[in-house]
C-alpha cells in the first residue's frame, strides 16, 4: 500500500500543469440510486484510514 501511495504522489506531481477532463456532475433533481446510498465497506474504511495516516505522515516529513 505504501508503494502505491508513493506512486500516486509521484503521478500527482508529474500531472501538475497538465489539463484534466472535468468530471460529470449529475443534474440536480435526479433521484440517487439505492446503490449510491450504500455504506462504505469495512475494508474500504480501513484502507481510507491507512491512506489518511500516510498522507499526514508525508505532509509532516515534506513540509517545505
PQR file of N, CA, C, O and H, with PARSE charges and radii, in Angstrom:
ATOM      1  N   UNK A   1       0.825  -1.173   0.000 -0.4000 1.5000
ATOM      2  CA  UNK A   1       0.000   0.000   0.000 -0.0000 2.0000
ATOM      3  C   UNK A   1       0.881   1.252   0.000  0.5500 1.7000
ATOM      4  O   UNK A   1       0.559   2.243  -0.656 -0.5500 1.4000
ATOM      5  N   UNK A   2       1.981   1.202   0.732 -0.4000 1.5000
ATOM      6  CA  UNK A   2       2.879   2.357   0.767 -0.0000 2.0000
ATOM      7  C   UNK A   2       3.492   2.618  -0.606  0.5500 1.7000
ATOM      8  O   UNK A   2       3.673   3.772  -0.995 -0.5500 1.4000
ATOM      9  H   UNK A   2       2.242   0.397   1.265  0.4000 1.0000
ATOM     10  N   UNK A   3       3.811   1.555  -1.339 -0.4000 1.5000
ATOM     11  CA  UNK A   3       4.363   1.714  -2.685 -0.0000 2.0000
ATOM     12  C   UNK A   3       3.342   2.360  -3.609  0.5500 1.7000
ATOM     13  O   UNK A   3       3.680   3.244  -4.397 -0.5500 1.4000
ATOM     14  H   UNK A   3       3.664   0.617  -1.023  0.4000 1.0000
ATOM     15  N   UNK A   4       2.087   1.917  -3.510 -0.4000 1.5000
ATOM     16  CA  UNK A   4       1.025   2.517  -4.327 -0.0000 2.0000
ATOM     17  C   UNK A   4       0.832   3.985  -3.972  0.5500 1.7000
ATOM     18  O   UNK A   4       0.604   4.815  -4.853 -0.5500 1.4000
ATOM     19  H   UNK A   4       1.812   1.199  -2.870  0.4000 1.0000
ATOM     20  N   UNK A   5       0.924   4.306  -2.686 -0.4000 1.5000
ATOM     21  CA  UNK A   5       0.776   5.694  -2.247 -0.0000 2.0000
ATOM     22  C   UNK A   5       1.888   6.563  -2.837  0.5500 1.7000
ATOM     23  O   UNK A   5       1.620   7.637  -3.374 -0.5500 1.4000
ATOM     24  H   UNK A   5       1.109   3.632  -1.971  0.4000 1.0000
ATOM     25  N   UNK A   6       3.132   6.097  -2.737 -0.4000 1.5000
ATOM     26  CA  UNK A   6       4.253   6.872  -3.272 -0.0000 2.0000
ATOM     27  C   UNK A   6       4.158   7.014  -4.792  0.5500 1.7000
ATOM     28  O   UNK A   6       4.519   8.053  -5.346 -0.5500 1.4000
ATOM     29  H   UNK A   6       3.350   5.224  -2.301  0.4000 1.0000
ATOM     30  N   UNK A   7       3.675   5.972  -5.460 -0.4000 1.5000
ATOM     31  CA  UNK A   7       3.477   6.060  -6.912 -0.0000 2.0000
ATOM     32  C   UNK A   7       2.405   7.097  -7.233  0.5500 1.7000
ATOM     33  O   UNK A   7       2.521   7.827  -8.218 -0.5500 1.4000
ATOM     34  H   UNK A   7       3.382   5.128  -5.010  0.4000 1.0000
ATOM     35  N   UNK A   8       1.367   7.165  -6.410 -0.4000 1.5000
ATOM     36  CA  UNK A   8       0.321   8.168  -6.599 -0.0000 2.0000
ATOM     37  C   UNK A   8       0.832   9.575  -6.377  0.5500 1.7000
ATOM     38  O   UNK A   8       0.447  10.498  -7.095 -0.5500 1.4000
ATOM     39  H   UNK A   8       1.272   6.572  -5.610  0.4000 1.0000
ATOM     40  N   UNK A   9       1.705   9.753  -5.379 -0.4000 1.5000
ATOM     41  CA  UNK A   9       2.308  11.065  -5.132 -0.0000 2.0000
ATOM     42  C   UNK A   9       3.162  11.478  -6.320  0.5500 1.7000
ATOM     43  O   UNK A   9       3.084  12.616  -6.781 -0.5500 1.4000
ATOM     44  H   UNK A   9       2.018   9.003  -4.795  0.4000 1.0000
ATOM     45  N   UNK A  10       3.977  10.555  -6.815 -0.4000 1.5000
ATOM     46  CA  UNK A  10       4.807  10.845  -7.991 -0.0000 2.0000
ATOM     47  C   UNK A  10       3.946  11.201  -9.194  0.5500 1.7000
ATOM     48  O   UNK A  10       4.248  12.155  -9.912 -0.5500 1.4000
ATOM     49  H   UNK A  10       4.041   9.631  -6.441  0.4000 1.0000
ATOM     50  N   UNK A  11       2.887  10.453  -9.418 -0.4000 1.5000
ATOM     51  CA  UNK A  11       1.997  10.722 -10.555 -0.0000 2.0000
ATOM     52  C   UNK A  11       1.311  12.073 -10.392  0.5500 1.7000
ATOM     53  O   UNK A  11       1.117  12.793 -11.372 -0.5500 1.4000
ATOM     54  H   UNK A  11       2.641   9.678  -8.835  0.4000 1.0000
ATOM     55  N   UNK A  12       0.947  12.418  -9.174 -0.4000 1.5000
ATOM     56  CA  UNK A  12       0.321  13.712  -8.927 -0.0000 2.0000
ATOM     57  C   UNK A  12       1.247  14.864  -9.237  0.5500 1.7000
ATOM     58  O   UNK A  12       0.829  15.849  -9.845 -0.5500 1.4000
ATOM     59  H   UNK A  12       1.105  11.833  -8.378  0.4000 1.0000
ATOM     60  N   UNK A  13       2.504  14.758  -8.828 -0.4000 1.5000
ATOM     61  CA  UNK A  13       3.470  15.811  -9.131 -0.0000 2.0000
ATOM     62  C   UNK A  13       3.763  15.871 -10.633  0.5500 1.7000
ATOM     63  O   UNK A  13       3.964  16.952 -11.185 -0.5500 1.4000
ATOM     64  H   UNK A  13       2.844  13.957  -8.334  0.4000 1.0000
ATOM     65  N   UNK A  14       3.785  14.718 -11.284 -0.4000 1.5000
ATOM     66  CA  UNK A  14       4.039  14.695 -12.720 -0.0000 2.0000
ATOM     67  C   UNK A  14       2.883  15.325 -13.499  0.5500 1.7000
ATOM     68  O   UNK A  14       3.083  15.851 -14.594 -0.5500 1.4000
ATOM     69  H   UNK A  14       3.622  13.839 -10.835  0.4000 1.0000
ATOM     70  N   UNK A  15       1.680  15.270 -12.935 -0.4000 1.5000
ATOM     71  CA  UNK A  15       0.496  15.781 -13.628 -0.0000 2.0000
ATOM     72  C   UNK A  15       0.271  17.273 -13.389  0.5500 1.7000
ATOM     73  O   UNK A  15      -0.663  17.845 -13.951 -0.5500 1.4000
ATOM     74  H   UNK A  15       1.518  14.843 -12.046  0.4000 1.0000
ATOM     75  N   UNK A  16       1.092  17.906 -12.580 -0.4000 1.5000
ATOM     76  CA  UNK A  16       0.909  19.333 -12.310 -0.0000 2.0000
ATOM     77  C   UNK A  16       1.073  20.104 -13.616  0.5500 1.7000
ATOM     78  O   UNK A  16       2.048  19.911 -14.343 -0.5500 1.4000
ATOM     79  H   UNK A  16       1.850  17.442 -12.124  0.4000 1.0000
ATOM     80  N   UNK A  17       0.127  20.965 -13.903 -0.4000 1.5000
ATOM     81  CA  UNK A  17       0.186  21.782 -15.112 -0.0000 2.0000
ATOM     82  C   UNK A  17      -0.447  21.133 -16.333  0.5500 1.7000
ATOM     83  O   UNK A  17      -0.598  21.784 -17.366 -0.5500 1.4000
ATOM     84  H   UNK A  17      -0.665  21.122 -13.313  0.4000 1.0000
ATOM     85  N   UNK A  18      -0.813  19.879 -16.234 -0.4000 1.5000
ATOM     86  CA  UNK A  18      -1.465  19.204 -17.351 -0.0000 2.0000
ATOM     87  C   UNK A  18      -2.973  19.367 -17.216  0.5500 1.7000
ATOM     88  O   UNK A  18      -3.507  19.392 -16.107 -0.5500 1.4000
ATOM     89  H   UNK A  18      -0.690  19.350 -15.395  0.4000 1.0000
ATOM     90  N   UNK A  19      -3.643  19.475 -18.334 -0.4000 1.5000
ATOM     91  CA  UNK A  19      -5.093  19.608 -18.316 -0.0000 2.0000
ATOM     92  C   UNK A  19      -5.719  18.253 -17.992  0.5500 1.7000
ATOM     93  O   UNK A  19      -5.235  17.202 -18.411 -0.5500 1.4000
ATOM     94  H   UNK A  19      -3.209  19.455 -19.235  0.4000 1.0000
ATOM     95  N   UNK A  20      -6.793  18.316 -17.244 -0.4000 1.5000
ATOM     96  CA  UNK A  20      -7.560  17.119 -16.947 -0.0000 2.0000
ATOM     97  C   UNK A  20      -8.977  17.331 -17.437  0.5500 1.7000
ATOM     98  O   UNK A  20      -9.444  18.466 -17.538 -0.5500 1.4000
ATOM     99  H   UNK A  20      -7.186  19.170 -16.904  0.4000 1.0000
ATOM    100  N   UNK A  21      -9.658  16.246 -17.739 -0.4000 1.5000
ATOM    101  CA  UNK A  21     -11.040  16.361 -18.175 -0.0000 2.0000
ATOM    102  C   UNK A  21     -11.928  16.543 -16.950  0.5500 1.7000
ATOM    103  O   UNK A  21     -11.739  15.852 -15.949 -0.5500 1.4000
ATOM    104  H   UNK A  21      -9.279  15.324 -17.657  0.4000 1.0000
ATOM    105  N   UNK A  22     -12.892  17.459 -17.006 -0.4000 1.5000
ATOM    106  CA  UNK A  22     -13.760  17.675 -15.854 -0.0000 2.0000
ATOM    107  C   UNK A  22     -14.667  16.475 -15.611  0.5500 1.7000
ATOM    108  O   UNK A  22     -15.078  15.787 -16.546 -0.5500 1.4000
ATOM    109  H   UNK A  22     -13.046  18.021 -17.819  0.4000 1.0000
ATOM    110  N   UNK A  23     -14.963  16.244 -14.358 -0.4000 1.5000
ATOM    111  CA  UNK A  23     -15.851  15.149 -14.010 -0.0000 2.0000
ATOM    112  C   UNK A  23     -17.295  15.579 -14.210  0.5500 1.7000
ATOM    113  O   UNK A  23     -17.647  16.730 -13.952 -0.5500 1.4000
ATOM    114  H   UNK A  23     -14.629  16.803 -13.600  0.4000 1.0000
ATOM    115  N   UNK A  24     -18.125  14.661 -14.667 -0.4000 1.5000
ATOM    116  CA  UNK A  24     -19.527  14.959 -14.902 -0.0000 2.0000
ATOM    117  C   UNK A  24     -20.267  14.885 -13.579  0.5500 1.7000
ATOM    118  O   UNK A  24     -20.184  13.891 -12.857 -0.5500 1.4000
ATOM    119  H   UNK A  24     -17.839  13.726 -14.877  0.4000 1.0000
ATOM    120  N   UNK A  25     -20.993  15.954 -13.272 -0.4000 1.5000
ATOM    121  CA  UNK A  25     -21.789  16.008 -12.044 -0.0000 2.0000
ATOM    122  C   UNK A  25     -23.237  15.783 -12.431  0.5500 1.7000
ATOM    123  O   UNK A  25     -23.737  16.425 -13.355 -0.5500 1.4000
ATOM    124  H   UNK A  25     -21.060  16.761 -13.859  0.4000 1.0000
ATOM    125  N   UNK A  26     -23.924  14.874 -11.731 -0.4000 1.5000
ATOM    126  CA  UNK A  26     -25.319  14.621 -12.093 -0.0000 2.0000
ATOM    127  C   UNK A  26     -26.172  15.867 -11.889  0.5500 1.7000
ATOM    128  O   UNK A  26     -25.944  16.647 -10.964 -0.5500 1.4000
ATOM    129  H   UNK A  26     -23.517  14.353 -10.980  0.4000 1.0000
ATOM    130  N   UNK A  27     -27.151  16.040 -12.759 -0.4000 1.5000
ATOM    131  CA  UNK A  27     -28.034  17.198 -12.681 -0.0000 2.0000
ATOM    132  C   UNK A  27     -28.878  17.132 -11.410  0.5500 1.7000
ATOM    133  O   UNK A  27     -29.315  16.054 -11.009 -0.5500 1.4000
ATOM    134  H   UNK A  27     -27.337  15.406 -13.510  0.4000 1.0000
ATOM    135  N   UNK A  28     -29.111  18.301 -10.766 -0.4000 1.5000
ATOM    136  CA  UNK A  28     -29.954  18.282  -9.565 -0.0000 2.0000
ATOM    137  C   UNK A  28     -31.362  17.831  -9.914  0.5500 1.7000
ATOM    138  O   UNK A  28     -31.853  18.071 -11.017 -0.5500 1.4000
ATOM    139  H   UNK A  28     -28.756  19.177 -11.092  0.4000 1.0000
ATOM    140  N   UNK A  29     -31.991  17.183  -8.971 -0.4000 1.5000
ATOM    141  CA  UNK A  29     -33.341  16.700  -9.197 -0.0000 2.0000
ATOM    142  C   UNK A  29     -33.397  15.239  -9.583  0.5500 1.7000
ATOM    143  O   UNK A  29     -34.456  14.616  -9.502 -0.5500 1.4000
ATOM    144  H   UNK A  29     -31.592  16.988  -8.075  0.4000 1.0000
ATOM    145  N   UNK A  30     -32.268  14.680 -10.004 -0.4000 1.5000
ATOM    146  CA  UNK A  30     -32.246  13.253 -10.311 -0.0000 2.0000
ATOM    147  C   UNK A  30     -32.188  12.482  -9.004  0.5500 1.7000
ATOM    148  O   UNK A  30     -31.358  12.773  -8.143 -0.5500 1.4000
ATOM    149  H   UNK A  30     -31.408  15.186 -10.070  0.4000 1.0000
ATOM    150  N   UNK A  31     -33.059  11.507  -8.854 -0.4000 1.5000
ATOM    151  CA  UNK A  31     -33.088  10.706  -7.630 -0.0000 2.0000
ATOM    152  C   UNK A  31     -31.868   9.804  -7.592  0.5500 1.7000
ATOM    153  O   UNK A  31     -31.569   9.130  -8.579 -0.5500 1.4000
ATOM    154  H   UNK A  31     -33.733  11.271  -9.553  0.4000 1.0000
ATOM    155  N   UNK A  32     -31.153   9.778  -6.465 -0.4000 1.5000
ATOM    156  CA  UNK A  32     -29.989   8.880  -6.375 -0.0000 2.0000
ATOM    157  C   UNK A  32     -30.435   7.429  -6.373  0.5500 1.7000
ATOM    158  O   UNK A  32     -31.507   7.091  -5.869 -0.5500 1.4000
ATOM    159  H   UNK A  32     -31.395  10.325  -5.664  0.4000 1.0000
ATOM    160  N   UNK A  33     -29.609   6.593  -6.934 -0.4000 1.5000
ATOM    161  CA  UNK A  33     -29.889   5.166  -6.943 -0.0000 2.0000
ATOM    162  C   UNK A  33     -29.627   4.584  -5.566  0.5500 1.7000
ATOM    163  O   UNK A  33     -28.835   5.126  -4.794 -0.5500 1.4000
ATOM    164  H   UNK A  33     -28.739   6.867  -7.343  0.4000 1.0000
ATOM    165  N   UNK A  34     -30.285   3.496  -5.265 -0.4000 1.5000
ATOM    166  CA  UNK A  34     -30.076   2.839  -3.971 -0.0000 2.0000
ATOM    167  C   UNK A  34     -28.626   2.403  -3.840  0.5500 1.7000
ATOM    168  O   UNK A  34     -28.073   2.422  -2.741 -0.5500 1.4000
ATOM    169  H   UNK A  34     -30.929   3.056  -5.891  0.4000 1.0000
ATOM    170  N   UNK A  35     -28.005   2.011  -4.941 -0.4000 1.5000
ATOM    171  CA  UNK A  35     -26.609   1.572  -4.927 -0.0000 2.0000
ATOM    172  C   UNK A  35     -25.710   2.714  -4.455  0.5500 1.7000
ATOM    173  O   UNK A  35     -24.723   2.477  -3.758 -0.5500 1.4000
ATOM    174  H   UNK A  35     -28.455   1.995  -5.834  0.4000 1.0000
ATOM    175  N   UNK A  36     -26.050   3.961  -4.834 -0.4000 1.5000
ATOM    176  CA  UNK A  36     -25.246   5.112  -4.441 -0.0000 2.0000
ATOM    177  C   UNK A  36     -25.339   5.406  -2.950  0.5500 1.7000
ATOM    178  O   UNK A  36     -24.495   6.119  -2.407 -0.5500 1.4000
ATOM    179  H   UNK A  36     -26.852   4.153  -5.400  0.4000 1.0000
ATOM    180  N   UNK A  37     -26.348   4.867  -2.286 -0.4000 1.5000
ATOM    181  CA  UNK A  37     -26.564   5.169  -0.879 -0.0000 2.0000
ATOM    182  C   UNK A  37     -26.012   4.107   0.061  0.5500 1.7000
ATOM    183  O   UNK A  37     -26.230   4.189   1.270 -0.5500 1.4000
ATOM    184  H   UNK A  37     -27.033   4.288  -2.727  0.4000 1.0000
ATOM    185  N   UNK A  38     -25.310   3.123  -0.459 -0.4000 1.5000
ATOM    186  CA  UNK A  38     -24.763   2.072   0.389 -0.0000 2.0000
ATOM    187  C   UNK A  38     -23.663   2.625   1.284  0.5500 1.7000
ATOM    188  O   UNK A  38     -22.977   3.583   0.927 -0.5500 1.4000
ATOM    189  H   UNK A  38     -25.133   3.056  -1.441  0.4000 1.0000
ATOM    190  N   UNK A  39     -23.505   2.014   2.443 -0.4000 1.5000
ATOM    191  CA  UNK A  39     -22.439   2.398   3.363 -0.0000 2.0000
ATOM    192  C   UNK A  39     -21.102   1.904   2.845  0.5500 1.7000
ATOM    193  O   UNK A  39     -21.038   0.984   2.029 -0.5500 1.4000
ATOM    194  H   UNK A  39     -24.062   1.236   2.733  0.4000 1.0000
ATOM    195  N   UNK A  40     -20.049   2.516   3.320 -0.4000 1.5000
ATOM    196  CA  UNK A  40     -18.695   2.112   2.934 -0.0000 2.0000
ATOM    197  C   UNK A  40     -18.386   0.781   3.606  0.5500 1.7000
ATOM    198  O   UNK A  40     -18.700   0.579   4.779 -0.5500 1.4000
ATOM    199  H   UNK A  40     -20.101   3.263   3.983  0.4000 1.0000
ATOM    200  N   UNK A  41     -17.771  -0.119   2.856 -0.4000 1.5000
ATOM    201  CA  UNK A  41     -17.432  -1.421   3.420 -0.0000 2.0000
ATOM    202  C   UNK A  41     -16.334  -1.260   4.477  0.5500 1.7000
ATOM    203  O   UNK A  41     -15.605  -0.268   4.497 -0.5500 1.4000
ATOM    204  H   UNK A  41     -17.516   0.045   1.903  0.4000 1.0000
ATOM    205  N   UNK A  42     -16.243  -2.242   5.334 -0.4000 1.5000
ATOM    206  CA  UNK A  42     -15.234  -2.207   6.403 -0.0000 2.0000
ATOM    207  C   UNK A  42     -13.830  -2.156   5.815  0.5500 1.7000
ATOM    208  O   UNK A  42     -12.973  -1.424   6.310 -0.5500 1.4000
ATOM    209  H   UNK A  42     -16.835  -3.048   5.318  0.4000 1.0000
ATOM    210  N   UNK A  43     -13.593  -2.933   4.759 -0.4000 1.5000
ATOM    211  CA  UNK A  43     -12.272  -2.951   4.119 -0.0000 2.0000
ATOM    212  C   UNK A  43     -11.932  -1.577   3.547  0.5500 1.7000
ATOM    213  O   UNK A  43     -10.804  -1.105   3.693 -0.5500 1.4000
ATOM    214  H   UNK A  43     -14.290  -3.527   4.356  0.4000 1.0000
ATOM    215  N   UNK A  44     -12.908  -0.928   2.893 -0.4000 1.5000
ATOM    216  CA  UNK A  44     -12.666   0.395   2.327 -0.0000 2.0000
ATOM    217  C   UNK A  44     -12.411   1.414   3.422  0.5500 1.7000
ATOM    218  O   UNK A  44     -11.577   2.304   3.258 -0.5500 1.4000
ATOM    219  H   UNK A  44     -13.824  -1.311   2.775  0.4000 1.0000
ATOM    220  N   UNK A  45     -13.117   1.296   4.535 -0.4000 1.5000
ATOM    221  CA  UNK A  45     -12.920   2.216   5.652 -0.0000 2.0000
ATOM    222  C   UNK A  45     -11.500   2.065   6.211  0.5500 1.7000
ATOM    223  O   UNK A  45     -10.832   3.064   6.476 -0.5500 1.4000
ATOM    224  H   UNK A  45     -13.794   0.573   4.668  0.4000 1.0000
ATOM    225  N   UNK A  46     -11.040   0.834   6.389 -0.4000 1.5000
ATOM    226  CA  UNK A  46      -9.682   0.608   6.885 -0.0000 2.0000
ATOM    227  C   UNK A  46      -8.649   1.163   5.903  0.5500 1.7000
ATOM    228  O   UNK A  46      -7.654   1.756   6.317 -0.5500 1.4000
ATOM    229  H   UNK A  46     -11.582   0.022   6.174  0.4000 1.0000
ATOM    230  N   UNK A  47      -8.884   0.971   4.611 -0.4000 1.5000
ATOM    231  CA  UNK A  47      -7.972   1.484   3.597 -0.0000 2.0000
ATOM    232  C   UNK A  47      -7.919   3.012   3.654  0.5500 1.7000
ATOM    233  O   UNK A  47      -6.845   3.602   3.535 -0.5500 1.4000
ATOM    234  H   UNK A  47      -9.693   0.488   4.274  0.4000 1.0000
ATOM    235  N   UNK A  48      -9.076   3.651   3.836 -0.4000 1.5000
ATOM    236  CA  UNK A  48      -9.116   5.107   3.938 -0.0000 2.0000
ATOM    237  C   UNK A  48      -8.341   5.614   5.148  0.5500 1.7000
ATOM    238  O   UNK A  48      -7.662   6.638   5.069 -0.5500 1.4000
ATOM    239  H   UNK A  48      -9.949   3.172   3.933  0.4000 1.0000
ATOM    240  N   UNK A  49      -8.440   4.904   6.262 -0.4000 1.5000
ATOM    241  CA  UNK A  49      -7.711   5.296   7.466 -0.0000 2.0000
ATOM    242  C   UNK A  49      -6.212   5.191   7.232  0.5500 1.7000
ATOM    243  O   UNK A  49      -5.463   6.083   7.630 -0.5500 1.4000
ATOM    244  H   UNK A  49      -8.991   4.072   6.327  0.4000 1.0000
ATOM    245  N   UNK A  50      -5.761   4.117   6.593 -0.4000 1.5000
ATOM    246  CA  UNK A  50      -4.338   3.923   6.319 -0.0000 2.0000
ATOM    247  C   UNK A  50      -3.825   5.000   5.366  0.5500 1.7000
ATOM    248  O   UNK A  50      -2.744   5.550   5.577 -0.5500 1.4000
ATOM    249  H   UNK A  50      -6.369   3.392   6.269  0.4000 1.0000
ATOM    250  N   UNK A  51      -4.591   5.302   4.323 -0.4000 1.5000
ATOM    251  CA  UNK A  51      -4.164   6.315   3.359 -0.0000 2.0000
ATOM    252  C   UNK A  51      -4.115   7.686   4.030  0.5500 1.7000
ATOM    253  O   UNK A  51      -3.176   8.449   3.804 -0.5500 1.4000
ATOM    254  H   UNK A  51      -5.469   4.855   4.152  0.4000 1.0000
ATOM    255  N   UNK A  52      -5.103   8.005   4.842 -0.4000 1.5000
ATOM    256  CA  UNK A  52      -5.111   9.286   5.556 -0.0000 2.0000
ATOM    257  C   UNK A  52      -3.901   9.404   6.464  0.5500 1.7000
ATOM    258  O   UNK A  52      -3.295  10.471   6.555 -0.5500 1.4000
ATOM    259  H   UNK A  52      -5.866   7.385   5.026  0.4000 1.0000
ATOM    260  N   UNK A  53      -3.542   8.316   7.138 -0.4000 1.5000
ATOM    261  CA  UNK A  53      -2.364   8.321   8.002 -0.0000 2.0000
ATOM    262  C   UNK A  53      -1.092   8.537   7.186  0.5500 1.7000
ATOM    263  O   UNK A  53      -0.217   9.298   7.599 -0.5500 1.4000
ATOM    264  H   UNK A  53      -4.034   7.449   7.064  0.4000 1.0000
ATOM    265  N   UNK A  54      -0.978   7.872   6.025 -0.4000 1.5000
ATOM    266  CA  UNK A  54       0.215   8.037   5.195 -0.0000 2.0000
ATOM    267  C   UNK A  54       0.316   9.463   4.650  0.5500 1.7000
ATOM    268  O   UNK A  54       1.411  10.020   4.566 -0.5500 1.4000
ATOM    269  H   UNK A  54      -1.688   7.253   5.690  0.4000 1.0000
ATOM    270  N   UNK A  55      -0.815  10.050   4.284 -0.4000 1.5000
ATOM    271  CA  UNK A  55      -0.803  11.428   3.792 -0.0000 2.0000
ATOM    272  C   UNK A  55      -0.355  12.373   4.902  0.5500 1.7000
ATOM    273  O   UNK A  55       0.440  13.281   4.661 -0.5500 1.4000
ATOM    274  H   UNK A  55      -1.704   9.598   4.352  0.4000 1.0000
ATOM    275  N   UNK A  56      -0.860  12.164   6.114 -0.4000 1.5000
ATOM    276  CA  UNK A  56      -0.456  13.010   7.241 -0.0000 2.0000
ATOM    277  C   UNK A  56       1.038  12.894   7.514  0.5500 1.7000
ATOM    278  O   UNK A  56       1.709  13.898   7.755 -0.5500 1.4000
ATOM    279  H   UNK A  56      -1.506  11.427   6.310  0.4000 1.0000
ATOM    280  N   UNK A  57       1.552  11.686   7.478 -0.4000 1.5000
ATOM    281  CA  UNK A  57       2.985  11.481   7.705 -0.0000 2.0000
ATOM    282  C   UNK A  57       3.814  12.121   6.604  0.5500 1.7000
ATOM    283  O   UNK A  57       4.854  12.720   6.877 -0.5500 1.4000
ATOM    284  H   UNK A  57       1.007  10.870   7.283  0.4000 1.0000
ATOM    285  N   UNK A  58       3.355  11.998   5.349 -0.4000 1.5000
ATOM    286  CA  UNK A  58       4.081  12.592   4.231 -0.0000 2.0000
ATOM    287  C   UNK A  58       4.098  14.114   4.352  0.5500 1.7000
ATOM    288  O   UNK A  58       5.118  14.746   4.078 -0.5500 1.4000
ATOM    289  H   UNK A  58       2.510  11.511   5.128  0.4000 1.0000
ATOM    290  N   UNK A  59       2.978  14.702   4.758 -0.4000 1.5000
ATOM    291  CA  UNK A  59       2.933  16.153   4.914 -0.0000 2.0000
ATOM    292  C   UNK A  59       3.874  16.626   6.011  0.5500 1.7000
ATOM    293  O   UNK A  59       4.511  17.670   5.875 -0.5500 1.4000
ATOM    294  H   UNK A  59       2.150  14.189   4.980  0.4000 1.0000
ATOM    295  N   UNK A  60       3.965  15.874   7.086 -0.4000 1.5000
ATOM    296  CA  UNK A  60       4.881  16.240   8.160 -0.0000 2.0000
ATOM    297  C   UNK A  60       6.326  16.116   7.709  0.5500 1.7000
ATOM    298  O   UNK A  60       7.161  16.961   8.033 -0.5500 1.4000
ATOM    299  H   UNK A  60       3.448  15.026   7.197  0.4000 1.0000
ATOM    300  N   UNK A  61       6.620  15.050   6.955 -0.4000 1.5000
ATOM    301  CA  UNK A  61       8.007  14.803   6.525 -0.0000 2.0000
ATOM    302  C   UNK A  61       8.456  15.785   5.449  0.5500 1.7000
ATOM    303  O   UNK A  61       9.618  16.191   5.434 -0.5500 1.4000
ATOM    304  H   UNK A  61       5.942  14.363   6.693  0.4000 1.0000
ATOM    305  N   UNK A  62       7.552  16.172   4.547 -0.4000 1.5000
ATOM    306  CA  UNK A  62       7.910  17.029   3.416 -0.0000 2.0000
ATOM    307  C   UNK A  62       7.199  18.375   3.522  0.5500 1.7000
ATOM    308  O   UNK A  62       6.532  18.794   2.577 -0.5500 1.4000
ATOM    309  H   UNK A  62       6.608  15.842   4.559  0.4000 1.0000
ATOM    310  N   UNK A  63       7.334  19.054   4.657 -0.4000 1.5000
ATOM    311  CA  UNK A  63       6.620  20.308   4.866 -0.0000 2.0000
ATOM    312  C   UNK A  63       7.084  21.414   3.925  0.5500 1.7000
ATOM    313  O   UNK A  63       6.268  22.246   3.529 -0.5500 1.4000
ATOM    314  H   UNK A  63       7.876  18.713   5.425  0.4000 1.0000
ATOM    315  N   UNK A  64       8.342  21.455   3.558 -0.4000 1.5000
ATOM    316  CA  UNK A  64       8.800  22.526   2.685 -0.0000 2.0000
ATOM    317  C   UNK A  64       8.317  22.271   1.293  0.5500 1.7000
ATOM    318  O   UNK A  64       8.593  23.061   0.390 -0.5500 1.4000
ATOM    319  H   UNK A  64       9.005  20.779   3.880  0.4000 1.0000
TER
END
